[in-house]
Amino acid sequence: MMKKILSFTALIVLTITVLTAQNEVDALRYSQSFHGGSARFMSMGGAFGALGADPSTLAINPAGIGVYRKSEFTFTPTFYLGETSSNFMDNISVDHKYNFNFNNMAIVGVSNTGNKDGWISVNFGFGYNKVNNFNNRVVIEGQNNDNSITDYFVELANGNTSDNLNFFNEGLGWDAYLIDHDINDTTNTTYQSALLTRGVLQSKSITSKGSIGEYDFSIGANYDNTLYFGATVGIVGIRYKEDSEFSEEDPDTMIYDFKSLTYRQHLLTRGTGFNFKFGLLYRPVDWIRIGGAIHTPTFFTLTDKYSSEMLSDFESTKWYVDSYSGDTVIYDEQLIESPEGISNYQLTTPFKAIGSLALVIKKTAIISIDYEFIDYSLARLRDDKDPFITENNSIQNHYTIANNIRAGIEYRYGPFSFRGGYALYGNPYNTAEVDNDGTITAYSGGFGIRDKEFYFDIAYVYTTKSEKYYMYSPDVVSIDAATLNATTSRIMATFGFRF
């Protein structure tokens, strides 16, 4: 058969002109941030924009560093558990993943001027905050009687000759004998599925790892114990790894000549970026704190490495003539592997604006709230060789403004503190374009004990999220969505030392 010769030609072409895999999904993944921090910060929902004097404020409102009266060092180890249940074709599957990491580490130095009024201190800080945690495992399974991924490959292949197929997608389906030329088409640009009837058991497992972490270099000043200024330079690192395995089976042997197929995809993204943050904090009277901060976009330089492979299994044997030896090769199972694709590109995330208000009641209780504005439709992919016109149009159409709210309370009793918090991260999707709801809700609580030189805080954060997931693009082949309900639990402890 000619498929082996054509695939070898496609392999050469695609190795030279590497295909890109970036799209609006990647832009959103790396634009969203759910700042980690100290246990106190997390237990109060992250609502610290108007409070300060916590290492987490370096990444939220850097003016908060100006509130420090003594130098401080903190670190926060964290235990993470993510669990996702899926509902696909009325079948429910559940899986989970554990992770241990450092949520936050920081050191703040205080330099007092000796003045009792005017410029009282200039403070410096260096910290690390976990911005996003990608560790997760998802399993989806259900009986699909309407279509197959081979129909998806057919639609992608139509209009192209077999030597111009994408070797990371439909080209694998062609070489694995899952699609073939339509016997009624003499141009060899129309295709048909190898599955003569429908009714397959579909399943997919997705394992993701990695995180976004930010190193913050901050400076802040205290003017008259009333007005505080701050600025931060953020250096951001990304590592994201995803391995997925999609399979279709014919367990009841209802489809002629077909047993199963397995389609694996692998993606590794690494990169770095930088941003700037500027903040103000105003204390008009002792019991009111008002804060505001602006975060510039983060300017990322990213590298993707990706590959795919396809395994097909048939009841009958297949054959082809080896182009070198002339021998006839017979088999009933075929494994096809793509080359490794490599792509370098840039991502500019949206800017953020944060407004904050806190009330301090008789030095025994705190009520604090932050509002965060971010427009995800402003994210942009860039590359010197590719303007990403289609992808950036998708970002602009699919995403919209998200309004994020964080609120927290704290009650102090002697050296002990008891805390609670709530956070609502708004839906980033334009529901007129995308039938999805990406709202994320977090509930938190914790307690701490403090003396003059040491403190210990512990927090628990429970997060929920529900969204839709498609096995393959519904824009190409109509398919029902799987509903994913994800929860995460984080337990963290902060050890703080004052000097």
Buried (B, 14 or more C-beta within 10 A) or exposed (E): EEBBBBBEEBBEEBBEEBBBBBBBEBBBBBBBBBBBBBBBBBBBBBBBBBBBBBBBBBBBBBBBBBBBBEBBBBBBBBBBBBBBBBBBBEBEBEBBBEBEBBBBBBBBBBEEEEEEEEEBBBBBBBBBBBBBBBBBBBBBBBBBEEBBBBBBBBBBBBEBEBBBBBBBBBBBBBBBBBBBBBEEEEEEBBBBBBBEEBBBBBBBBBBBBBBBBBBBBBBBBBBEBEBBBBBBBBBBBBBBBBBBBBBBBBEEEEBEBBBBBBBBBBBBBBBBBBBBBBBBBBBEEEEEBBBBBBBBBBBBBBBBBBBBBBBBBBEEEBEBEEEEEEEEEEEBEBBBBBBEBEBBBBBBBBBBEBBBBBBBEEEEEBBBBBBBBBBBBBBBBBBEEBEBEEBBEBBBBBBBBBEBBBBBBBBBEEEEBBBBBBBBBBBBBBEEEBEBBBBBEBBBBBBBEBEEEEBBBBBBBEBEBBBBBBBBEBEBBEBBBBBBBBBBBBBBBBBBEBE
